[in-house]
Amino acid sequence: MSTNELLMKAVDTSDLQAGGLLSAEQTRRFIDLVTDQSVMMREARVVPMRSAVVELDRIATNGRVSKLKAEGVAPDALSEPVFSKVQLSAVEVMTPFEITFDALEDSIEGGNLESTVIAAMAKQTATDLEELAIQGDTTSLDTFLKGLDGWRKLSDDGHVIDLEGESLSQDTLGQMYRALPDKYKRQQGELRFFYAPGCVQDWHNSFADRPTVGGDRALGNADVPGYMGIPVISVPTIPVNLTGVSGFTGSNLSYGFLTPRENIIVGIHREIRIEKDKDIHRGVNLYAITTRIAVEFENDDAVVVAVNVGQTA
């Protein structure tokens, strides 16, 4: 199903329940819309939340658990799994907007204008949610981004690589790969690099500049070469206008992640609302799309973040 089809099915206001609460099927479509419209969230593990706070069980082992068997001799010790929990705490996000009576009456789309506008707002809401999921920081001066700590802030508890202004290359991606503990490389196909488009372009151009068949191929198409078989994914909501962290100063800096897909968690509350009201004094219909979102990494040790990533001029 295309994004536009998801939009229209998810935001059809003709069969909304009382209070604007989406039905179970509309909720599923809206969540599909959010992940389909996003990039990093599309790769993440999506957890439908039944309440504002959800705890996910995590089971791990501490190294080797197998022993050589000796006939008639019981093992000297039994291995035990390590149990822990990952907590998702959702914050409420609202998209308020209005449509004037005149616009509804005069539109060439006739009665379809309302659904078209709501669909456009829902699409932008999906983009905004990914921005919050990545850039969220409870210490931010931005009133939207301060809602929660996003994946960039959470990644500080993982492995941090300071590129000190260097752009993406075989060497810089290699630094990130070496920083990831080997036990997370057993499922190499699940690993992903996430970077801003400008940074990914630098990596792409490093291949296009080579006087080889591979260079010609890279120059002529939009496919981004992977590193060690790991896809390098372009994420437009990762900023490229940062001034530096950890004592390094510069301009037009960015950051990027390396982690298994399943390690990225986004929780979306099941009670999603699209509500409508009327202000007859101002002559407008009022609308609000309301949902709740939470993000986490299941295992901080499985995350590598590169900071102070530069871009070529």
ABEGO torsion letter per residue (X at the ends): XBAAAAAAAAABAAABBBGGBBBAAAAAAAAAAAAAABAAAAABBBBBBABABBBBBBBBBBEBABBBBBBGBBBABBBBBBBBBBBBBBBBBBBBBBBBAAAAAABAAEAAAAAAAAAAAAAAAAAAAAAAAAABBAABABAAAAABBBAAAAAAABBBBBAGGBBBBAAAAAAAAAABBAAAAABAAABBBBBBAAAAAAAAAAAAABBBAAAAAAAABABBBBBGGBBBBBBAABBAABAEBGGBBBBGBBBBBBBBAAABBBBBBABBBBBBBBBAAAGBBBBBBBBBBBBBBABAAABBBBBGBBBBX
